[in-house]
């Protein structure tokens, strides 16, 4: 009887060790998977809110400006087209049955890194939880998708040169800690009529931040 009980204890101990090993392995896989995917904050912010991103290195404040059939170079010659240059067709003119959504934003570097830090953003517009419109990441056209988008970034909103790009580098100890962005994307008219169904999802250095147009 004692031998049988001892044998049963050995069998139970073996199963326990195997189960623990699988649990540890699965946990490691889960940890590795979570590290490789985009960090997502499920909070939905209002445009105009300031969010802190990239482990406290940056503050980002996007502002929704409105809808327009044609942005051109309004409100000034460098609003979305640096130095008044035209990109694509007449700058940022919406196609038939579509409209341009346009935005501005402020980036502040608040970190204290001893090396250069880069703020890099892209975004998508999500209408009605599934209709996705991708930003062209600095290009004038979303290739193969048939709609228009654009951007500009500067460190001097009054006198600086606007550049076509979606990133900016901040140097340590520099007093130049602020950048300004302006961007637009072509969308169907439904998004203007049903703003409450529109979510703009920014990807900032691998971190997803959501903003709503709803008031």
N, C-alpha and C positions, 0 to 999 in steps of 0.2 A: 504493500500500500504506500509506504514511504517513497519507494522508487517511482511509482506512478505519479504521485504528487510532485516530486522533484522534476520529473520529465515535463509535466504540464507547466510548471513554473518557467522552465527553460524555454518552452514553446511560446508562452505569453511574452516573455522578455524579448525574444527574437522579433515578434510582430511589433512590439512597442518601438524597438530600435529602428526597424524599417520605416514605420509610420513617421517617426521623428525626422528621419533622414529625408523623406519625401517632402515633409512640411518645410524643412529648412531650404531644400532645393527650390520648391515652389515660391517661397518667400523671396529668395535671391532673384529668381526670374521676374517676379512682380516688381521688385525694387529696381532692377535694371530697366524694365519696360517703362516704369514711371519716370526714370531719369532721362530717357531718350525721347519722350514725347513733350509737346508744348505744355508749359504750365498754364493752367486755366483758372481764372478767378470767376466764379459764377455770379458775382455781383454785377448788376447792370446799372451803369452810371448814366447821368444826364449829361448832354453836351454842355460844356461850361464848367463841369466839375474838374478838379485837379486830382490826378492820380499819381502815386509814387510807384515807380517801376524799377526793374533791374536791381533788386536788392538795395533799394534806397539811393541809387546813384542819380536818378532823374525824376523830375516832375514834368508831367505832360498834361496840357490843358487844351483839348480840341474844342472848337466852336463851330456850330452849324450856322452857315451864312444864308442859305436859301436855295431856291431853284431858279434857273434861267434857261431860256431857249438858246441864248448865245452869250457866252462869257466874254469872248474877244479879249480886250485888254482892260476891262473894267474892274475896279474903279480907277485904276491908274495903269499906265502903259506896261508896268512890270508885274501886274497882279498874278498872272499865271504863266506869262510868256516872258522870260528874262530878256530885258532890253528890247521888248516889243517884238521879238522874233516870232514868226509864225511856224507852228509845227502841225503837220498833218493838213487837214483842210482848214478853212478860215478858223482861226484858233478857237477850239472848244465850242463849236456850234453843234447843237444836238440834231440828230437825224429826225426824219418825220415820225411823229407819234412818240417821240422821246424828249427828255429834258435833262439838263445838266444839274446835278447836285453839287454844291461847292461848299468848302469848309476852310477854316484857318486854324492855326494852333500855335502854342508856345511851348518850347522845350527849355527847361532850366536844369543845368547840371548842379547837383547839390552834394555830390560825393567828394571824397578826399583821397582818391586813388593817386598813387605815385607814377602811374603810367597812363597813356592815352586811353580814353574811354569813348566808344562809338555808340551813338543812338541810331538804330536802324528800324524803320517801320514799313509795314505794308498793311493793307486792309481789304476786307470784303464787305459788301453790302448784302445783308440777308433780309429778304422780304417775305413775310408770311411764313417764316420758319421753313425755308427750303429753296426759295428762288434766289440763287446766288449770283452776284455780279462782282467779278474780280477786278481789283485795281491792276493797272498795267505796269506797276513797279517802275515808274519813271519814264516809260515809253508813251507815245501819244495814242497808240492803238493797242487794244487787247488782241493780239494776233490770232486770227481764225475765229474770233468770237463776235466781231463786228460792232463793237462799241468803243467809244472814245473815253479817255481819261488822261489826267495830267497832274503835275505837281511842281512845286518850286520851294526852295529853302534858302534862307539868308541869315546872316548874323547882324544885319543892320536894316531894319524894316523901312527906314526913311531914305537912306542913301546907298545901301549896299547892293551888290549884284545878286540877282536871283539865279540859282543853279537848278537844272533839271536833275534832281536826285532825291533819294529817300533816306539818306543817312548823313550824319555829321559827326566829326571827331572833336572831342574836347581835350585840350592839353592840360596836364597837371600844373597848378599854380597860376594858370592864366586867369585874368579878370574877365575874359570873354566867355561868359557862362550861359548865354541865352541864344537860342536860335528860333526863327519864325518859319512856319510852314504854311503853304496854301495848296489845296488839292481839289480835284473835281473828278466826277465820274458820270457817264451817261446812263440813264435809267429810264424805264417806261413811265408814262404819266401816272400810272396807278400809285406809284410810290409817293408822289406829291399829294395825291388825294387821300391816301391812307397811311399817313406818317406813323400812326400808332403801331403799325405792323412792321416797321423798319428798325433793324438793329445793325449798327456798324461795328464790326469786329476788327480791332487793331491787333496786329502781331508785332510786338515791340521787343526786339532782342529775344525772341522765343517765348514771350509771355503774352497770352491772349487777354485783351481788355475789351469789354463790351459797352457800347453807348447806345441809348435809345433816342429817337427823335420825338417821342411822345412827351407832351408837357405834363 
